[in-house]
């Protein structure tokens, strides 16, 4: 029962926060190169700042034994690039697509449909052979999944905390220097990042309570949901799916409270583009073993090299596609 009610409650809370804060990692990553307003980037960095030390501490106390993403580098690079390109086309990352669908955006529903189809096709579906081949080359550190801890040799308690401190200090410095947020539609980045970070940490603790070794995830439960819809296969139903299904509901409740919940349809061309973007995202996420949440929040918290490579590849895909769109809209002199 804790899986059903605990997962649904956490998902609803997460959807509420994502919608209220407008938290989308497509916008966060895009802003690094293309926008002056870095508010969503700061919100994401605050999530990282909360989770990396917290997960390290919980590991030290034996509360968590987190699963680390394998470093199957071809799949991470190709899948990450695909996901980054897809989320620009779809107008939102995986989590952004789910919460925007909850507030009634039909373009996001098209992207979500494509995302579900993509995850199912790549993970056990018609394109599973591609995933299998690209995941075969795996790098490790002395037979263990690669992390910054074992890669640097800083695996003692003191060494781990030295590394965490060295990594977190630049983030703290950057956040403390943040200018006042000028354009505020929903919550500010501080409140949004704090609450997303705490909910992500809550997902780890809830997972540990049911014997699971991973935190927030959108890719795996999306695959499970797609299989359930397509083939009636309920084998993947569990805590991650209950959390996931709560997100659109929480987003709807937040939008309804503000009078923002309404069906909105884009033009047909945009609808097709978003569906194609969602499909590309789903294929990429399933190939890379994670999305902006699984790698960008949960995996980063373990300092797994695989997740870091996945995030960098997602960023690169986002930047490439954004640059292509900007270039295509330039008017010749």
C-alpha positions in Angstrom: 0.0 0.0 0.0 2.9 2.3 0.7 3.9 2.0 -3.0 0.4 3.0 -4.2 -0.5 5.8 -1.8 3.0 7.0 -1.0 4.0 7.0 -4.7 0.8 8.8 -5.8 1.1 11.4 -3.1 4.7 12.1 -4.0 3.9 12.3 -7.7 1.0 14.7 -7.1 3.2 16.9 -5.0 5.9 16.8 -7.7 3.4 17.7 -10.4 2.2 20.6 -8.3 5.7 21.9 -7.8 6.8 21.4 -11.5 3.8 23.3 -12.7 3.9 26.0 -10.1 7.6 26.7 -10.7 7.6 26.1 -14.5 10.5 23.7 -13.9 11.6 22.3 -17.3 15.2 21.1 -17.9 14.9 21.8 -21.6 14.7 25.5 -20.7 17.4 25.1 -18.1 19.9 23.5 -20.5 19.0 25.8 -23.4 19.6 28.9 -21.2 23.3 28.0 -20.7 24.1 29.1 -24.2 21.1 30.9 -25.6 19.3 32.9 -22.9 20.2 35.6 -20.4 17.7 34.3 -17.7 19.4 31.4 -16.0 16.7 30.9 -13.3 15.7 27.4 -14.3 19.4 26.4 -14.5 19.8 27.7 -11.0 16.8 25.7 -9.9 18.3 22.5 -11.3 21.7 23.2 -9.7 19.9 23.7 -6.4 18.3 20.3 -6.8 21.8 18.8 -7.4 23.2 20.7 -4.4 20.5 19.2 -2.2 20.7 15.6 -3.5 24.5 14.9 -3.9 25.4 15.5 -0.2 22.2 14.0 1.0 22.6 10.7 -0.9 26.2 10.5 0.1 25.2 10.9 3.8 22.5 8.3 3.5 24.9 5.9 2.0 27.4 6.5 4.8 24.6 5.6 7.3 23.6 2.5 5.4 20.1 3.8 4.6 20.6 3.7 0.8 22.6 1.5 -1.5 21.9 3.4 -4.7 22.1 1.8 -8.1 24.6 3.5 -10.4 24.0 3.8 -14.2 26.4 1.7 -16.2 28.8 3.5 -18.5 27.7 2.0 -21.8 29.1 5.0 -23.5 27.9 4.6 -27.1 24.3 4.3 -25.9 24.6 7.2 -23.5 26.1 9.5 -26.2 23.7 8.6 -29.0 20.7 8.3 -26.7 21.5 11.5 -24.9 21.9 13.4 -28.2 18.6 12.0 -29.4 16.8 13.0 -26.2 18.3 16.5 -26.3 17.2 17.0 -29.9 13.8 15.5 -29.2 13.0 17.7 -26.1 13.6 20.8 -28.1 11.2 19.6 -30.9 8.7 18.5 -28.3 8.8 21.8 -26.4 9.7 20.2 -23.1 11.8 17.5 -21.4 10.2 14.3 -20.1 9.0 15.8 -16.8 8.0 19.0 -18.6 5.9 17.0 -21.0 4.1 15.1 -18.3 3.2 18.2 -16.2 2.2 20.3 -19.3 -0.1 17.5 -20.4 -1.7 17.7 -17.0 -2.6 21.4 -17.5 -4.3 20.6 -20.8 -1.7 21.3 -23.5 -2.6 19.1 -26.4 0.9 19.5 -28.0 2.3 17.9 -24.8 -0.2 15.1 -25.1 1.1 14.5 -28.6 4.7 14.5 -27.3 3.7 12.2 -24.5 2.2 9.7 -26.9 5.3 9.8 -28.9 7.5 9.4 -25.8 5.6 6.3 -24.7 5.8 4.8 -28.1 9.5 5.5 -28.3 10.4 4.0 -25.0 8.4 0.8 -25.7 9.9 0.4 -29.2 13.5 0.8 -28.0 13.2 -1.3 -24.8 12.1 -4.8 -25.8 10.2 -3.6 -28.9 11.0 -3.5 -32.6 14.2 -1.5 -32.0 15.5 -3.5 -29.1 18.4 -4.8 -31.2 19.8 -1.3 -31.5 19.8 -0.8 -27.7 21.4 -4.2 -27.2 24.3 -3.5 -29.6 25.0 0.1 -28.4 24.9 -1.0 -24.8 27.5 -3.8 -25.2 30.7 -1.6 -24.8 30.7 -0.9 -21.1 33.5 0.9 -19.2 34.0 0.2 -15.5 36.4 0.8 -12.7 37.9 -2.5 -11.5 34.6 -4.4 -12.3 32.4 -1.8 -10.7 30.1 0.8 -12.2 32.1 4.0 -12.7 31.6 6.9 -10.3 33.7 9.9 -9.5 34.5 8.3 -6.1 36.1 5.1 -7.5 37.5 6.9 -10.5 39.5 9.3 -8.3 40.2 6.8 -5.6 38.5 8.9 -3.0 36.4 6.2 -1.5 37.0 6.5 2.2 34.5 8.5 4.2 36.9 11.5 4.3 37.8 11.2 0.7 34.2 11.0 -0.4 33.2 14.2 1.5 36.3 16.0 0.2 35.2 15.3 -3.3 31.6 16.2 -2.6 32.7 19.5 -1.0 35.0 20.4 -3.9 32.1 19.7 -6.4 29.4 21.6 -4.4 31.4 24.7 -3.6 31.3 26.1 -7.2 27.6 25.5 -7.3 27.1 27.4 -4.0 29.3 30.2 -5.3 27.3 30.5 -8.5 23.9 30.4 -6.7 24.9 33.0 -4.1 25.9 35.4 -7.0 22.6 35.0 -8.7 20.9 38.4 -9.6 17.4 39.1 -8.6 15.0 37.2 -10.8 13.4 39.8 -13.1 10.7 37.7 -14.9 8.6 35.9 -12.4 5.5 34.1 -13.7 5.3 31.3 -11.2 7.5 30.5 -8.2 11.1 31.8 -8.0 14.0 29.4 -8.7 14.9 29.1 -5.0 11.5 27.8 -4.0 11.2 25.6 -7.0 14.7 24.1 -6.7 14.3 23.5 -3.0 11.0 21.7 -3.3 12.0 19.6 -6.4 15.2 18.7 -4.5 13.4 17.6 -1.4 10.8 15.6 -3.4 13.6 13.9 -5.3 15.2 13.0 -2.0 11.9 11.8 -0.7 11.6 9.5 -3.7 14.9 7.9 -2.7 13.7 7.3 0.8 10.4 6.0 -0.3 12.2 3.7 -2.7 14.4 2.4 0.1 11.3 1.7 2.2 10.1 -0.7 -0.5 13.4 -2.3 -1.2 14.3 -0.4 -4.4 17.7 1.1 -5.1 16.9 4.1 -7.3 15.1 7.5 -7.0 13.0 9.4 -9.3 12.6 8.0 -12.8 10.4 8.8 -15.8 11.8 6.5 -18.5 11.4 3.1 -16.9 7.8 3.7 -15.6 6.9 5.2 -19.0 8.0 2.0 -20.7 6.0 0.0 -18.1 3.0 2.2 -18.7 3.3 1.8 -22.5 3.6 -2.0 -22.2 0.5 -2.1 -20.0 -1.5 -0.1 -22.5 -0.3 -1.9 -25.6 0.0 -5.5 -24.4 -1.7 -5.6 -21.0 1.6 -6.4 -19.4 1.5 -5.2 -15.8 4.8 -6.7 -14.7 6.4 -3.2 -14.6 3.8 -1.7 -12.4 5.2 -0.4 -9.1 6.3 2.7 -7.2 7.9 4.5 -10.1 4.7 4.3 -12.1 2.5 5.4 -9.2 4.8 8.5 -8.8 4.7 9.1 -12.6 0.9 9.0 -12.9 0.6 11.4 -10.0 2.5 14.1 -11.8 -0.1 15.2 -14.4 -2.8 15.1 -11.7 -0.7 17.4 -9.4 0.0 19.7 -12.3 -3.7 19.9 -13.1 -4.6 20.7 -9.5 -2.0 23.5 -9.5 -3.1 24.9 -12.8 -6.8 24.7 -11.8 -6.1 26.6 -8.6 -4.6 29.4 -10.6 -7.2 29.3 -13.3 -4.6 28.1 -15.9 -6.1 24.6 -16.6 -7.5 24.6 -20.1 -7.3 22.6 -23.2 -4.9 24.4 -25.6 -4.2 23.1 -29.1 -1.3 24.2 -31.3 -1.4 24.4 -35.1 -1.3 21.1 -36.9 2.3 21.5 -37.9 3.4 22.1 -34.3 1.4 19.1 -33.2 3.2 16.8 -35.6 6.6 18.3 -34.6 5.9 17.8 -30.9 4.8 14.2 -31.5 8.0 13.5 -33.5 10.0 15.2 -30.7 8.3 13.0 -28.1 9.1 9.9 -30.1 12.8 11.0 -30.5 12.9 11.6 -26.7 11.5 8.2 -25.9 13.9 6.4 -28.2 16.8 8.3 -26.8 15.8 8.0 -23.2 15.3 4.2 -23.5 18.6 3.8 -25.4 20.5 5.9 -22.8 18.8 4.3 -19.8 17.4 7.5 -18.5 16.2 11.0 -19.2 16.6 14.4 -17.7 15.2 13.0 -14.4 16.9 9.6 -14.3 20.3 10.9 -15.3 20.0 14.6 -14.6 18.7 14.4 -11.0 18.8 10.8 -9.7 21.9 9.6 -11.5 23.8 12.8 -10.8 23.2 12.4 -7.1 25.3 9.2 -7.1 28.1 10.9 -9.0 27.9 8.2 -11.6 30.0 8.8 -14.7 27.4 7.2 -16.9 24.7 9.7 -15.8 27.2 12.6 -16.2 27.9 11.5 -19.7 24.2 11.1 -20.4 23.5 14.7 -19.1 26.3 16.2 -21.2 25.0 14.4 -24.3 21.4 15.7 -23.6 22.8 19.2 -23.2 24.7 18.9 -26.5 21.6 17.6 -28.3 19.5 20.5 -26.9 22.1 23.1 -28.0 22.5 21.6 -31.5 18.7 21.6 -32.1 18.2 25.0 -30.6 21.0 26.4 -32.8 19.5 24.8 -35.9 16.1 26.4 -35.2 17.6 29.8 -34.5 19.6 29.5 -37.7 16.6 28.5 -39.8 14.7 31.6 -38.6 17.4 34.1 -39.5 16.4 36.4 -42.3 19.1 36.6 -45.0 20.6 40.1 -45.3 
